[in-house]
């Protein structure tokens, strides 16, 4: 995460230098006249993986930490026609998505690691979860200029996970082994048990995006985009968690147009 923060800082440092110099090549000027734009973006993802609607097993969300989810993206946009109001953009984004949550649950399907052995059953008590993924994302968006400085956009994205984590621990409760009326394993007085579903996360995700950009200066823009995943973050054959989790994130950031 520190590396991503350093990368974003260096990006803005370089972009600021380029803006101060404003030394655009003849090729970039010619491309812009022909409707082509090239932009570097950096930002932060805020959100998480959520079931829709919240299942009855989850009685309350006790805490939430959005983590520091950095993004760095290169985008090419082509504006159509003489008015250049409509355009199509394709990007390549390196990003992280993640969250930490704590929840109180009842009869929550779970597989814990207790004394080196995996025990599956139904958990009642507290569950702490960390979900974190690093991914390469390709967004394909339609753009519309509603004003000289304002652009709205919408489209789809596809992501490939290059790093993934879904793990945590349970505490202050008990596990019914096998069935909701199975043998009771208690975890109280500070006793915890961990779980890890890293290998059960799917590598490919896709969904829809929508957002807007405001050109604050000639080369700098402020961006906001909402991405909504359309497939469960877990593989199809993973049955321990009995409901689907969809990645829903708001990205807030800046861009530099060359």
C-alpha positions in Angstrom: 0.0 0.0 0.0 2.9 2.4 0.8 4.3 1.7 -2.7 0.9 2.8 -4.3 0.9 5.9 -2.2 4.4 6.8 -3.3 3.5 6.1 -6.9 0.5 8.4 -6.7 2.6 11.1 -5.1 5.3 10.8 -7.9 2.5 10.9 -10.5 1.2 14.3 -9.2 4.7 15.6 -8.8 5.5 14.8 -12.5 2.1 16.0 -13.6 2.6 19.3 -11.8 5.9 19.8 -13.5 4.4 19.1 -16.9 1.6 21.5 -16.2 4.1 24.2 -15.3 6.1 23.7 -18.4 3.0 23.3 -20.7 5.4 21.9 -23.4 3.0 19.9 -25.6 4.4 18.2 -28.7 3.1 18.8 -32.2 1.8 15.2 -32.2 -0.3 15.8 -29.1 -1.8 19.0 -30.5 -2.6 17.2 -33.8 -4.2 14.3 -31.9 -6.4 16.6 -29.9 -7.6 18.4 -33.1 -8.6 14.9 -34.4 -10.6 14.1 -31.3 -8.0 12.1 -29.3 -7.3 12.7 -25.7 -4.7 11.0 -23.4 -5.1 11.2 -19.6 -3.4 9.8 -16.5 -5.5 9.4 -13.4 -4.9 8.7 -9.7 -7.5 8.2 -7.0 -8.9 6.2 -4.1 -11.6 3.5 -4.0 -14.0 3.7 -1.1 -16.6 0.9 -0.6 -16.7 -2.8 -0.1 -18.1 -6.2 -1.0 -21.7 -6.4 0.1 -24.6 -8.8 -0.1 -27.8 -7.5 -1.6 -30.0 -7.3 0.5 -28.4 -7.8 3.9 -29.1 -11.5 4.9 -30.9 -12.3 8.2 -27.8 -14.1 9.4 -26.0 -10.7 9.8 -27.7 -9.0 12.8 -25.5 -5.8 12.8 -22.5 -4.2 11.3 -20.4 -3.1 14.3 -17.5 -1.5 12.6 -16.2 -0.7 9.1 -12.8 0.4 7.8 -12.5 1.3 4.0 -8.7 0.9 3.9 -6.4 2.9 1.7 -7.3 1.7 -1.8 -5.2 3.5 -4.4 -5.7 3.6 -8.2 -3.6 4.6 -11.1 -5.0 4.6 -14.6 -4.2 5.6 -18.2 -7.1 6.5 -20.5 -7.5 7.1 -24.2 -10.6 8.9 -25.3 -11.9 9.6 -28.9 -14.4 12.3 -29.4 -16.8 11.8 -32.4 -18.0 14.3 -35.0 -17.3 18.0 -35.3 -19.1 18.9 -32.0 -17.1 16.4 -30.0 -19.9 16.0 -27.5 -19.9 12.2 -27.6 -16.8 10.1 -27.1 -15.6 6.6 -26.3 -12.8 5.9 -23.8 -10.8 2.8 -23.0 -8.5 2.6 -19.9 -6.0 0.4 -18.1 -6.2 0.7 -14.4 -4.0 -0.7 -11.6 -6.1 -0.6 -8.5 -6.8 -2.1 -5.0 -10.2 -2.7 -3.5 -10.8 -3.7 0.1 -12.3 -3.2 3.5 -12.3 -4.4 7.1 -15.6 -5.1 8.8 -16.8 -6.4 12.2 -20.3 -7.9 12.4 -22.5 -9.7 14.9 -24.1 -12.8 13.3 -26.4 -15.7 14.1 -26.3 -19.1 12.4 -23.8 -17.8 9.9 -22.3 -20.5 7.7 -18.6 -20.7 8.4 -15.4 -22.8 8.3 -12.9 -22.0 10.9 -9.4 -23.2 11.7 -9.2 -24.6 15.2 -6.0 -26.2 16.4 -4.8 -26.6 12.9 -7.9 -28.4 11.7 -10.8 -27.0 9.7 -14.2 -27.2 11.2 -17.4 -26.2 9.2 -20.7 -25.3 10.8 -22.9 -22.4 11.8 -21.4 -19.5 13.8 -23.2 -17.2 16.3 -21.2 -14.3 17.6 -18.7 -11.8 16.3 -17.0 -12.1 12.9 -14.0 -9.9 11.8 -13.3 -9.9 8.1 -10.6 -8.4 5.9 -11.2 -8.4 2.1 -8.4 -7.0 -0.1 -7.7 -7.4 -3.8 -5.1 -5.9 -6.2 -6.3 -6.0 -9.8 -5.9 -4.9 -13.4 -9.1 -3.3 -14.7 -10.1 -2.3 -18.2 -13.0 0.1 -18.3 -14.8 0.9 -21.6 -17.1 3.9 -21.3 -19.3 6.2 -23.4 -18.7 9.9 -22.7 -21.0 12.9 -23.1 -20.0 16.5 -22.6 -22.9 18.3 -21.0 -20.8 21.6 -20.7 -17.3 22.7 -21.7 -15.9 21.6 -18.3 -18.3 18.8 -17.4 -18.4 15.3 -18.8 -20.6 12.4 -17.7 -19.7 8.8 -18.6 -21.1 5.2 -18.2 -20.1 1.8 -19.4 -18.7 -1.5 -18.3 -15.4 -2.8 -16.8 -13.6 -6.1 -16.5 -11.0 -6.9 -13.8 -8.4 -9.6 -13.3 -7.1 -10.1 -9.7 -3.4 -10.3 -9.3 -3.5 -10.3 -5.5 -6.4 -11.4 -3.3 -7.3 -11.9 0.4 -10.4 -12.8 2.3 -9.7 -13.8 5.9 -10.4 -13.0 9.5 -11.4 -14.4 12.8 -14.4 -15.2 15.0 -14.8 -14.5 18.7 -17.3 -14.1 21.5 -19.6 -16.8 20.4 -20.0 -20.5 19.4 -19.9 -22.8 16.4 -22.5 -25.5 15.9 -20.5 -28.2 14.0 -22.1 -29.5 10.8 -25.7 -28.3 11.4 -27.5 -25.6 13.4 -28.1 -28.1 16.1 -24.6 -29.8 16.0 -21.9 -30.1 18.6 -21.3 -26.7 20.2 -17.7 -25.3 20.2 -17.4 -22.1 22.3 -15.0 -19.3 21.8 -15.2 -16.9 24.8 -13.0 -15.1 27.2 -10.7 -13.8 24.5 -10.5 -17.1 22.6 -10.6 -16.8 18.8 -10.4 -18.9 15.7 -9.3 -17.8 12.2 -10.6 -18.5 8.8 -9.2 -18.0 5.3 -11.0 -18.0 2.0 -8.2 -16.5 -0.2 -8.2 -19.4 -2.6 -12.0 -19.3 -3.1 -12.0 -15.8 -4.6 -12.6 -15.7 -8.3 -9.9 -14.2 -10.5 -12.2 -12.4 -13.0 -14.8 -9.8 -12.1 -17.0 -7.5 -14.2 -19.6 -4.9 -13.7 -20.9 -1.5 -14.7 -19.5 2.0 -14.1 -20.9 5.6 -14.2 -19.4 8.9 -13.2 -18.5 12.4 -14.0 -15.4 14.6 -14.6 -14.9 18.4 -14.1 -12.0 20.1 -15.8 -10.7 22.4 -13.1 -7.8 23.7 -15.2 -6.6 23.3 -18.8 -4.9 19.9 -18.1 -6.3 18.9 -14.6 -9.6 17.3 -13.9 -11.5 16.1 -10.8 -13.1 12.7 -11.3 -15.8 10.6 -9.5 -16.9 7.1 -10.6 -19.1 4.5 -9.1 -18.4 0.8 -10.0 -20.9 -1.9 -9.3 -19.8 -5.6 -9.6 -22.3 -8.0 -11.3 -20.8 -11.3 -10.2 -20.1 -12.8 -6.8 -16.5 -12.3 -5.6 -16.3 -16.0 -4.8 -16.0 -18.9 -7.2 -19.2 -20.6 -8.2 -18.5 -23.8 -6.4 -17.7 -22.1 -3.1 -20.7 -22.8 -0.7 -19.4 -21.9 2.8 -20.7 -18.3 2.5 -24.3 -18.9 1.4 -25.0 -15.5 -0.2 -23.3 -13.5 -3.0 -21.0 -10.6 -2.3 -20.8 -7.8 -4.9 -18.0 -5.3 -5.0 -19.4 -1.7 -4.9 -16.9 1.1 -4.9 -16.8 4.9 -5.3 -13.6 6.2 -6.9 -12.6 9.8 -6.2 -9.5 11.2 -7.8 -7.6 13.6 -10.2 -6.5 13.4 -13.8 -3.8 15.0 -16.0 -4.6 15.4 -19.7 -1.6 15.6 -22.0 
